[in-house]
Amino acid sequence: MNTLSDKVAIVTGASSGIGRATAKLFAREGACVIVGACRENALQSLVKEIVAGGGQAKLLAGDVTSEDYAKALVDLAVDEFGGLDIGFNNAGTSGRSVATHEKPTNEWDHEMITNLTSGFLGAKHQIPAMLKKGGSVIFTSSFVGSTAGMPQMAAYAAAKVGLVGLTKALAAEYGTLGIRVNAILPGAVDTPMAKEFGDTPEIVEYVEHMHALKRRSTPEEIAQSVLYLASDHASFTTGTAMLVDGGVSICKT
Ligand SMILES: NC(=O)c1ccc[n+]([C@@H]2O[C@H](COP(=O)([O-])OP(=O)(O)OC[C@H]3O[C@@H](n4cnc5c(N)ncnc54)[C@H](O)[C@@H]3O)[C@@H](O)[C@H]2O)c1
């Protein structure tokens, strides 16, 4: 029996990186997966890949800052697969690294709504679909959500810390209804987003050196931890901010 047999999952930010790796792993472990992100083409190739491997997946492209989109993802899960057990709210943006006193307020707003409000919108619409038999809601925060001191990334840091607060509040609020809520806090992961920080050998080496394990993670390694939180193996785990960060949060550079 696969770990997620008979489960239905939504994965946002599934067009690349952590979301894509997690959607593939969820499907391999037996879940029916609704994949969401901005880019429809990338989602189409992901669904093809999952279906070719014997899994089940449907896509819906859209913007996670839209409440209509958050609702439409849940409606698709219910219509196509009969319910919802897992909501992996993973889409996010690093935003532009800039001195905070020079940050245009509209950029701050965009990063907060994309990284934090999107999590609220996802959970707001996923939770009602889980009320009958419980479920698992997971947010992708960041090691920055634990250590927070990241110069020139104030909006990203504030949003990722905010996701940890959202996680704990929802876990306390919905525990009696069998809904577990957790956050995953990755260290540096080799994804397209990481490349936005620069991917010269010097920058990669500097970033790797920040971690106790002296390397970045693959998206697949993060997906394994998300799988744990999504699965019944984590049946007594709720309200956690789970570091999967190669030790970056305990190292000094
Ligand atoms: N890569 C890292 O080092 C790292 C470290 C810690 C946390 N994270 C977090 O992991 C999550 C996934 O990032 P990744 O590293 O896999 O990067 P990525 O660039 O590969 O993936 C980001 C995903 O989010 C989607 N997305 C972004 N804005 C969206 C929007 N408005 N509407 C819908 N979809 C949107 C993109 O389409 C893409 O699918 C993010 O929340 C990110 O903050 C990444």
The ligand as an ORCA input file, in Angstrom:
! r2SCAN-3c Opt
* xyz 0 1
  N      14.743     27.558     -3.412
  C      15.044     27.858     -2.161
  O      16.234     27.992     -1.799
  C      13.942     27.993     -1.138
  C      14.301     27.995      0.219
  C      13.302     28.122      1.187
  C      11.981     28.243      0.800
  N      11.665     28.230     -0.533
  C      10.247     28.372     -0.878
  O       9.848     27.238     -1.623
  C       8.684     27.568     -2.391
  C       8.859     27.009     -3.791
  O       9.958     27.680     -4.389
  P      11.039     26.933     -5.319
  O      12.358     27.137     -4.697
  O      10.577     25.569     -5.657
  O      11.033     27.923     -6.575
  P      10.407     27.825     -8.037
  O      10.673     29.139     -8.643
  O      10.891     26.601     -8.715
  O       8.855     27.625     -7.755
  C       7.984     28.676     -7.432
  C       6.610     28.237     -7.862
  O       5.658     29.181     -7.394
  C       4.824     29.553     -8.469
  N       4.302     30.900     -8.262
  C       5.002     32.027     -7.943
  N       4.154     33.074     -7.858
  C       2.911     32.584     -8.125
  C       1.629     33.165     -8.196
  N       1.413     34.481     -7.950
  N       0.569     32.375     -8.522
  C       0.740     31.061     -8.771
  N       1.935     30.445     -8.713
  C       3.003     31.208     -8.396
  C       5.702     29.452     -9.711
  O       4.886     29.354    -10.869
  C       6.454     28.167     -9.389
  O       5.668     27.052     -9.726
  C       8.542     29.072     -2.302
  O       7.511     29.399     -1.393
  C       9.884     29.539     -1.762
  O       9.797     30.748     -1.054
  C      12.599     28.115     -1.504
*
